């Protein structure tokens, strides 16, 4: 499995569920990282918890790791190298992929455990004082 360098972003993130026909939420775009995904069943929004309007169906308390890419589409096993050790340690995740890289989120209550597991698996974790 490849070794991955991950950067822990500061702050708390939330995943929200809106009606499938809801307009794109402009409030989510104010977040440093935001993802808006629409299907026939729902509109999911990932963004900084502080940007979520009161009354919005969401689950907050997620911490965000960015994989230091970019990664070519021909590279395999990048996401699995991080997710498999977390799964074996029973750490739940939320994963998001973009054109260049991947992001994985863990609940803030599992952050310390996730960091220990990832380091033990040989991955490199970068953090800043603001991220702790």
ROSE-4610 file (N, C-alpha, C; in Angstrom, 1 decimal, always signed):
// ROSE-4610
residu = [X/X/X/X/X/X/X/X/X/X/X/X/X/X/X/X/X/X/X/X/X/X/X/X/X/X/X/X/X/X/X/X/X/X/X/X/X/X/X/X/X/X/X/X/X/X/X/X/X/X/X/X/X/X/X/X/X/X/X/X/X/X/X/X/X/X/X/X/X/X/X/X/X/X/X/X/X/X/X/X/X/X/X/X/X/X/X/X/X/X/X/X/X/X/X/X/X/X/X/X/X/X/X/X/X/X/X/X/X/X/X/X/X/X/X/X/X/X/X/X/X/X/X/X/X/X/X/X/X/X/X/X/X/X/X/X/X/X/X/X/X/X/X/X/X/X/X/X/X/X/X/X/X/X/X/X/X/X/X/X/X/X/X/X/X/X/X/X/X/X/X/X/X/X/X/X/X/X/X/X/X/X/X/X/X/X/X/X/X/X/X/X/X/X/X/X/X/X/X/X/X/X/X/X/X/X/X/X/X/X/X/X/X/X/X/X/X/X/X/X/X/X/X/X/X/X/X/X/X/X/X/X/X/X/X/X/X/X/X/X/X/X/X/X/X/X/X/X/X/X/X/X/X/X/X/X/X/X/X/X/X/X/X/X/X/X/X/X/X/X/X/X/X/X/X/X/X/X/X/X/X/X/X/X/X/X/X/X/X/X/X/X/X/X/X/X/X/X/X/X/X/X/X/X/X/X/X/X/X/X/X/X/X/X/X/X/X/X/X/X/X/X/X/X/X/X/X/X/X/X/X/X/X/X/X/X/X/X/X/X/X/X/X/X/X/X/X/X/X/X/X/X/X/X/X/X/X/X/X/X/X/X/X/X/X/X/X/X/X/X/X/X/X/X/X/X/X/X/X/X/X/X/X/X/X/X/X/X/X/X/X/X/X/X/X/X]
num = [1/1/1/2/2/2/3/3/3/4/4/4/5/5/5/6/6/6/7/7/7/8/8/8/9/9/9/10/10/10/11/11/11/12/12/12/13/13/13/14/14/14/15/15/15/16/16/16/17/17/17/18/18/18/19/19/19/20/20/20/21/21/21/22/22/22/23/23/23/24/24/24/25/25/25/26/26/26/27/27/27/28/28/28/29/29/29/30/30/30/31/31/31/32/32/32/33/33/33/34/34/34/35/35/35/36/36/36/37/37/37/38/38/38/39/39/39/40/40/40/41/41/41/42/42/42/43/43/43/44/44/44/45/45/45/46/46/46/47/47/47/48/48/48/49/49/49/50/50/50/51/51/51/52/52/52/53/53/53/54/54/54/55/55/55/56/56/56/57/57/57/58/58/58/59/59/59/60/60/60/61/61/61/62/62/62/63/63/63/64/64/64/65/65/65/66/66/66/67/67/67/68/68/68/69/69/69/70/70/70/71/71/71/72/72/72/73/73/73/74/74/74/75/75/75/76/76/76/77/77/77/78/78/78/79/79/79/80/80/80/81/81/81/82/82/82/83/83/83/84/84/84/85/85/85/86/86/86/87/87/87/88/88/88/89/89/89/90/90/90/91/91/91/92/92/92/93/93/93/94/94/94/95/95/95/96/96/96/97/97/97/98/98/98/99/99/99/100/100/100/101/101/101/102/102/102/103/103/103/104/104/104/105/105/105/106/106/106/107/107/107/108/108/108/109/109/109/110/110/110/111/111/111/112/112/112/113/113/113/114/114/114/115/115/115/116/116/116/117/117/117/118/118/118/119/119/119/120/120/120/121/121/121/122/122/122/123/123/123/124/124/124/125/125/125/126/126/126/127/127/127/128/128/128/129/129/129/130/130/130/131/131/131/132/132/132]
x = [+0.8/+0.0/+0.9/+0.4/+1.2/+1.2/+2.2/+2.3/+1.6/+0.7/+0.0/+0.4/+0.5/+0.7/-0.7/-1.1/-2.4/-2.3/-3.0/-3.0/-4.4/-4.3/-5.5/-5.9/-7.1/-7.6/-8.2/-8.1/-8.7/-10.2/-10.8/-12.3/-13.1/-14.3/-15.4/-16.2/-16.4/-17.2/-18.5/-19.5/-20.8/-21.2/-22.0/-22.6/-24.1/-24.7/-26.1/-26.9/-28.2/-29.1/-30.2/-30.4/-31.5/-32.4/-33.5/-34.4/-33.7/-34.0/-33.4/-33.6/-34.7/-35.0/-34.7/-34.0/-33.6/-32.6/-32.6/-31.5/-30.2/-29.1/-27.8/-27.6/-27.1/-26.9/-25.7/-26.0/-24.9/-24.1/-24.7/-24.0/-22.9/-23.0/-21.9/-20.6/-20.8/-19.6/-18.7/-19.2/-18.3/-17.3/-17.4/-16.5/-15.2/-14.1/-12.8/-12.9/-13.5/-13.8/-15.3/-15.9/-17.3/-17.5/-18.5/-18.9/-20.4/-20.9/-22.4/-22.6/-23.4/-23.7/-25.2/-25.7/-27.2/-27.4/-28.4/-28.9/-30.4/-31.1/-32.5/-33.2/-32.4/-32.9/-32.6/-31.6/-31.1/-30.1/-30.0/-28.9/-28.0/-26.8/-25.9/-24.9/-24.6/-23.7/-22.7/-21.4/-20.4/-19.7/-19.6/-19.0/-18.6/-18.0/-17.7/-19.0/-19.0/-20.2/-20.8/-19.9/-20.3/-21.1/-21.1/-21.8/-23.2/-23.5/-24.8/-25.9/-26.9/-28.0/-28.8/-29.2/-30.0/-31.2/-31.5/-32.7/-32.4/-31.1/-30.8/-30.5/-31.0/-30.7/-29.2/-28.4/-27.0/-26.4/-25.3/-24.5/-23.1/-22.9/-21.6/-20.6/-19.5/-18.5/-17.5/-17.3/-16.3/-15.0/-13.9/-12.6/-12.1/-11.4/-11.1/-9.6/-9.3/-7.9/-7.9/-6.9/-6.7/-5.5/-5.7/-4.6/-3.8/-2.5/-1.6/-1.4/-2.2/-2.1/-1.4/-1.6/-2.6/-2.2/-3.2/-3.0/-3.5/-2.8/-3.3/-4.4/-5.3/-6.4/-5.8/-4.6/-4.1/-3.5/-3.3/-2.7/-3.8/-3.5/-4.5/-4.1/-5.1/-4.9/-4.6/-4.7/-4.4/-5.5/-6.7/-7.8/-7.9/-7.7/-7.7/-6.6/-5.5/-4.3/-4.7/-5.5/-5.9/-7.2/-8.1/-9.4/-9.3/-8.5/-8.4/-8.0/-6.9/-6.5/-7.5/-8.2/-9.3/-10.4/-10.8/-11.9/-11.5/-10.3/-9.8/-9.8/-9.7/-9.7/-11.1/-12.1/-13.5/-13.7/-13.0/-13.1/-14.0/-15.2/-16.0/-15.5/-15.8/-15.3/-16.4/-16.1/-16.8/-15.7/-15.8/-14.8/-15.4/-14.6/-14.9/-13.7/-14.0/-13.0/-13.2/-12.1/-12.2/-11.3/-11.2/-10.3/-8.9/-8.4/-6.9/-6.6/-7.5/-7.2/-8.4/-8.2/-9.2/-9.2/-10.3/-10.5/-11.2/-10.8/-11.4/-11.7/-12.9/-13.3/-13.6/-13.2/-13.5/-14.2/-15.0/-15.7/-14.6/-14.9/-13.9/-13.6/-14.6/-14.4/-13.4/-13.2/-12.3/-11.0/-10.8/-9.6/-8.3/-8.1/-6.8/-6.6/-7.6/-7.4/-7.1/-7.8/-7.5/-6.1/-5.6/-4.2/-3.2/-3.5/-2.6/-2.6/-3.8/-3.9/-3.2/-3.4/-2.7/-1.2/-0.7/+0.8/+1.3/+0.6/+1.0/+1.0/+0.1/+0.1/+1.1/+1.9/+3.0/+2.7/+1.6/+1.2/+1.8/+2.0/+2.5/+1.4/+1.3/+0.3/+0.9/+0.3/+0.8/-0.4/+0.0/-1.0/-0.4/-1.2/-0.8/-1.4/-0.9/-1.4/-2.9/-3.4/-4.8/-5.6/-5.0/-5.8/-6.0/-5.3/-5.4/-6.5]
y = [-1.2/+0.0/+1.2/+2.3/+3.5/+4.3/+5.1/+6.0/+7.3/+7.8/+9.0/+10.1/+11.3/+12.5/+13.2/+13.4/+14.0/+15.3/+16.3/+17.5/+17.7/+17.9/+18.1/+19.5/+19.8/+21.1/+21.6/+22.9/+23.4/+23.4/+23.4/+23.6/+22.3/+22.5/+21.5/+21.5/+20.4/+20.3/+19.5/+19.8/+19.2/+18.6/+17.6/+17.0/+17.2/+17.9/+18.3/+17.6/+17.4/+16.8/+17.8/+18.1/+19.0/+18.3/+18.8/+18.2/+18.2/+17.1/+17.0/+18.2/+18.9/+20.0/+21.4/+21.4/+22.6/+23.4/+24.7/+25.4/+25.2/+25.3/+25.2/+26.2/+25.7/+26.6/+27.6/+28.8/+29.8/+29.9/+29.6/+29.6/+28.6/+27.5/+26.5/+27.0/+27.9/+28.3/+29.2/+29.7/+30.5/+29.7/+28.4/+27.5/+27.3/+27.1/+26.9/+25.7/+24.6/+23.4/+23.2/+23.1/+22.7/+21.8/+20.9/+20.0/+19.9/+20.1/+20.0/+18.9/+17.9/+16.7/+16.5/+16.5/+16.4/+15.0/+14.3/+13.1/+13.2/+12.2/+12.2/+12.1/+11.7/+11.5/+12.6/+13.3/+14.3/+15.3/+16.4/+17.3/+17.3/+16.8/+16.7/+17.9/+18.4/+19.6/+19.3/+19.4/+19.3/+20.7/+21.2/+22.6/+22.8/+23.9/+24.2/+24.3/+23.7/+23.7/+25.1/+26.0/+27.4/+28.1/+27.5/+28.1/+27.5/+26.5/+25.8/+26.6/+27.0/+27.7/+26.9/+27.5/+26.8/+26.2/+25.0/+24.2/+23.3/+23.4/+22.5/+21.1/+20.1/+18.7/+18.4/+18.2/+17.9/+17.1/+16.6/+16.0/+16.7/+17.4/+18.1/+17.3/+17.9/+17.2/+16.4/+16.7/+16.0/+16.9/+16.2/+16.8/+16.3/+17.2/+17.0/+16.8/+15.7/+15.4/+15.6/+16.3/+16.4/+15.5/+14.7/+13.9/+14.9/+14.8/+15.7/+15.2/+15.6/+15.2/+16.2/+16.3/+15.6/+14.1/+13.3/+11.9/+11.7/+11.0/+10.6/+9.5/+9.6/+8.6/+7.1/+7.0/+5.7/+5.1/+6.0/+5.5/+4.8/+3.6/+2.9/+2.6/+2.4/+2.1/+3.3/+4.5/+5.7/+5.8/+5.8/+5.9/+4.7/+3.5/+2.3/+2.2/+2.8/+2.8/+3.5/+4.5/+5.3/+4.7/+4.3/+3.8/+2.4/+1.5/+0.2/+0.2/+0.9/+0.9/+1.5/+2.5/+3.1/+2.2/+1.5/+0.5/-0.6/-1.1/-2.2/-1.7/-0.4/+0.2/+0.6/+0.3/+0.7/+2.2/+3.0/+4.4/+4.7/+5.2/+5.6/+6.8/+6.9/+7.9/+8.5/+9.6/+10.2/+10.6/+10.1/+10.3/+11.1/+12.0/+12.8/+12.8/+12.7/+12.8/+13.9/+14.5/+15.6/+15.2/+16.1/+15.8/+15.5/+16.3/+16.2/+15.3/+15.2/+14.5/+13.9/+13.5/+12.9/+13.6/+13.5/+14.1/+13.0/+12.8/+11.9/+12.7/+12.5/+13.1/+12.0/+12.3/+11.5/+12.3/+11.7/+12.4/+12.9/+14.1/+14.7/+13.9/+13.1/+12.2/+11.0/+10.8/+9.7/+10.3/+11.6/+12.2/+11.7/+11.6/+11.2/+9.7/+8.9/+7.5/+7.4/+8.1/+8.1/+8.5/+9.5/+10.0/+8.9/+8.2/+7.1/+6.0/+5.6/+4.5/+4.9/+6.1/+6.5/+6.5/+7.0/+7.1/+5.6/+4.8/+3.4/+2.7/+3.1/+2.5/+3.1/+4.0/+4.6/+5.8/+6.4/+7.7/+8.9/+10.0/+11.2/+12.2/+12.7/+13.7/+15.0/+16.0/+17.4/+18.1/+18.9/+19.7/+21.1/+22.0/+23.3/+23.5/+24.5/+24.8/+25.1/+25.7/+26.0/+24.8/+23.7/+22.5/+21.6/+21.8/+20.9/+21.3]
z = [+0.0/+0.0/+0.0/-0.7/-0.7/+0.6/+0.8/+2.0/+1.5/+2.3/+2.0/+3.0/+2.5/+3.4/+3.5/+4.7/+4.9/+5.8/+5.5/+6.3/+7.0/+8.3/+9.1/+9.0/+8.5/+8.4/+9.8/+10.1/+11.3/+11.2/+12.4/+12.4/+12.3/+12.5/+12.5/+11.2/+10.7/+9.4/+9.7/+8.8/+8.9/+7.6/+7.6/+6.4/+6.5/+5.6/+5.6/+4.5/+4.8/+3.9/+3.6/+2.3/+1.9/+0.9/+0.6/-0.3/-1.7/-2.5/-3.8/-4.8/-4.6/-5.5/-4.8/-3.7/-3.0/-3.9/-3.9/-4.6/-4.0/-4.8/-4.3/-3.2/-2.0/-0.9/-1.0/-1.1/-1.2/+0.1/+1.2/+2.5/+2.5/+1.8/+1.9/+1.2/+0.2/-0.6/+0.2/+1.4/+2.2/+3.1/+3.0/+3.7/+2.9/+3.6/+3.0/+2.1/+2.5/+1.7/+1.8/+0.6/+0.5/-0.6/-0.5/-1.5/-1.6/-2.8/-3.0/-4.0/-3.5/-4.4/-4.5/-5.7/-5.9/-6.5/-6.0/-6.6/-6.7/-7.3/-7.3/-5.9/-4.9/-3.6/-2.6/-2.9/-1.9/-2.4/-1.7/-2.0/-0.7/-0.8/+0.3/+0.2/+1.4/+1.5/+2.6/+2.3/+3.2/+3.3/+4.5/+4.7/+6.2/+6.5/+7.9/+8.7/+9.8/+10.7/+10.9/+11.1/+11.4/+10.3/+9.1/+8.0/+7.8/+8.5/+8.4/+9.1/+8.4/+9.0/+10.1/+11.1/+12.2/+11.5/+12.0/+11.5/+10.3/+9.8/+8.7/+9.2/+8.5/+8.9/+8.6/+9.7/+9.5/+10.6/+10.4/+11.4/+11.4/+12.5/+12.7/+13.5/+13.7/+14.5/+13.7/+12.5/+11.6/+11.5/+11.5/+11.2/+9.9/+9.1/+7.7/+7.5/+6.9/+6.4/+4.9/+4.3/+2.9/+2.5/+1.5/+1.0/+0.1/+0.3/-0.5/-1.8/-2.8/-4.2/-5.0/-6.2/-6.9/-7.2/-7.5/-7.8/-9.2/-10.0/-11.4/-11.2/-12.2/-12.1/-12.3/-12.8/-13.0/-11.7/-10.7/-9.4/-8.6/-8.1/-7.4/-6.0/-5.1/-3.7/-2.8/-3.3/-2.5/-1.4/-1.7/-0.7/+0.2/-0.4/+0.4/+1.4/+1.1/+2.0/+3.3/+3.2/+4.4/+5.0/+4.2/+4.7/+5.4/+4.8/+5.4/+6.9/+7.2/+8.6/+9.5/+9.1/+9.9/+10.0/+9.0/+9.1/+10.1/+10.0/+10.9/+12.4/+12.6/+14.0/+14.3/+13.5/+13.7/+13.9/+13.1/+13.0/+11.8/+12.0/+10.9/+10.1/+8.8/+8.0/+7.1/+6.5/+5.4/+4.4/+3.2/+2.2/+1.0/+0.5/-0.7/-1.6/-2.9/-3.9/-4.8/-5.3/-6.3/-7.5/-8.4/-9.6/-9.2/-8.3/-7.9/-6.7/-5.8/-4.5/-3.8/-2.6/-1.8/-0.4/+0.3/+1.6/+2.4/+3.7/+4.6/+5.8/+6.4/+7.6/+8.6/+9.9/+11.0/+12.1/+12.9/+14.0/+14.9/+15.4/+16.3/+17.6/+17.9/+19.1/+18.8/+17.5/+17.0/+16.5/+16.5/+15.9/+16.4/+17.7/+18.3/+17.9/+18.0/+17.6/+16.1/+15.3/+13.8/+13.5/+14.2/+14.0/+14.4/+15.5/+15.9/+14.9/+14.4/+13.5/+12.2/+11.7/+10.4/+10.5/+11.6/+11.8/+11.9/+12.6/+12.8/+11.4/+10.5/+9.2/+8.2/+8.7/+7.9/+7.2/+7.4/+6.8/+7.5/+6.8/+7.3/+7.6/+8.8/+9.2/+9.4/+8.7/+8.9/+9.6/+10.6/+11.3/+11.6/+11.9/+12.3/+13.7/+14.4/+15.8/+15.7/+14.6/+14.5/+14.2/+13.8/+13.5/+14.7/+15.7/+16.9/+17.8]
